[in-house]
Amino acid sequence: MSDYKKLKVWKYAHELTLEIYQITKNFPKEEKYGIVSQIRRAASSISTNIVEGCGQIDNGNLIRFLGIAKGSSFELEYLILLVKDLEYLKEEEYSKLNEKVEQLIGMITNLIKSLNTKK
């Protein structure tokens, strides 16, 4: 599976990453090297691990990278909660983002399951 751009899960993760970058532009300047950096890394890690997994030789390695992407998704889920509790996000923004992260986790889980049945 070498063309990651055809994967719905990658497209969704990429769009979510762009959204995270846009939202974090409005966070306090003193958080530039703190929570802003952390949340952006977590978000971009999801997409990059999907891409890296697609470049692997076999599905076993792809599944491993998808597992890492899933872990980064959970990290992002927590960081979104944290920034809401720090009052950098409004409740509405938090709910929308959290729903998207949960959707992404489900998509990654389903792709892993489908690849496991092909082994």
C-alpha positions in Angstrom: 0.0 0.0 0.0 2.2 2.8 -1.2 -0.2 5.6 -2.1 -1.2 7.0 1.2 -3.0 9.9 -0.5 -5.8 7.6 -1.5 -6.5 6.6 2.1 -9.5 8.2 3.7 -7.9 7.9 7.1 -4.8 9.8 5.9 -6.9 12.6 4.4 -8.9 12.9 7.6 -5.8 13.0 9.7 -4.2 15.6 7.5 -7.2 17.8 7.6 -7.3 17.5 11.4 -3.7 18.5 11.6 -4.3 21.6 9.5 -7.2 22.5 11.8 -5.0 22.0 14.9 -2.3 24.3 13.4 -5.0 27.0 12.7 -6.5 26.8 16.1 -3.2 26.9 18.0 -2.2 30.1 16.2 -4.5 31.8 18.7 -3.0 30.3 21.8 -1.0 32.5 24.2 2.5 33.4 22.9 4.2 31.9 26.1 2.8 28.5 25.0 4.7 28.5 21.7 7.3 26.1 22.9 5.1 24.3 25.3 1.6 23.1 24.6 1.4 24.5 21.1 4.5 22.5 20.1 3.2 19.4 21.8 -0.3 19.4 20.3 1.0 20.1 16.8 3.6 17.3 17.1 0.9 14.9 18.3 -1.4 15.8 15.4 1.2 15.7 12.7 2.6 12.4 14.1 -0.7 10.7 13.2 -0.4 11.5 9.5 3.3 11.0 9.3 3.1 7.5 10.8 0.3 6.6 8.4 2.6 7.8 5.5 5.6 5.9 6.9 3.6 2.8 7.3 2.4 2.9 3.7 6.0 3.0 2.6 6.8 -0.3 4.4 7.3 -3.6 2.6 4.5 -5.6 4.2 1.2 -5.2 6.1 2.8 -6.2 9.4 5.0 -3.1 9.4 2.1 -1.0 8.2 0.0 -2.2 11.1 2.8 -1.3 13.5 2.9 2.2 12.2 -0.9 2.5 12.3 -0.6 1.4 16.0 1.8 4.3 16.6 -0.6 6.7 14.8 -3.4 5.4 17.0 -1.3 6.1 20.1 -0.7 9.7 18.8 -4.4 10.0 18.3 -5.0 9.2 22.0 -2.2 11.7 22.9 -4.0 14.4 20.8 -7.3 13.5 22.5 -5.8 14.2 25.9 -4.0 17.4 24.8 -7.3 18.8 23.4 -8.9 18.1 26.8 -5.9 19.8 28.5 -6.2 23.0 26.4 -9.9 23.1 27.0 -9.3 22.9 30.8 -6.6 25.6 30.5 -9.4 27.6 28.8 -7.5 28.0 25.5 -10.4 26.3 23.8 -14.1 27.0 24.2 -16.4 24.1 25.0 -17.9 24.1 21.5 -14.4 23.9 19.8 -13.4 21.2 22.2 -16.5 19.1 21.5 -16.0 19.4 17.7 -12.3 18.5 17.9 -12.8 15.7 20.3 -15.5 14.2 18.0 -13.1 14.3 15.1 -10.3 12.7 17.1 -12.6 9.9 18.2 -13.7 9.4 14.6 -10.1 9.2 13.5 -9.3 6.6 16.2 -12.2 4.5 14.9 -10.9 4.8 11.3 -7.4 3.7 12.3 -8.8 0.9 14.4 -10.9 -0.3 11.5 -8.0 -0.2 9.0 -5.9 -2.2 11.4 -8.6 -4.8 11.7 -9.0 -5.0 8.0 -5.3 -5.5 7.5 -5.2 -8.1 10.2 -7.7 -10.2 8.3 -5.6 -10.1 5.2 -2.5 -11.6 6.9 
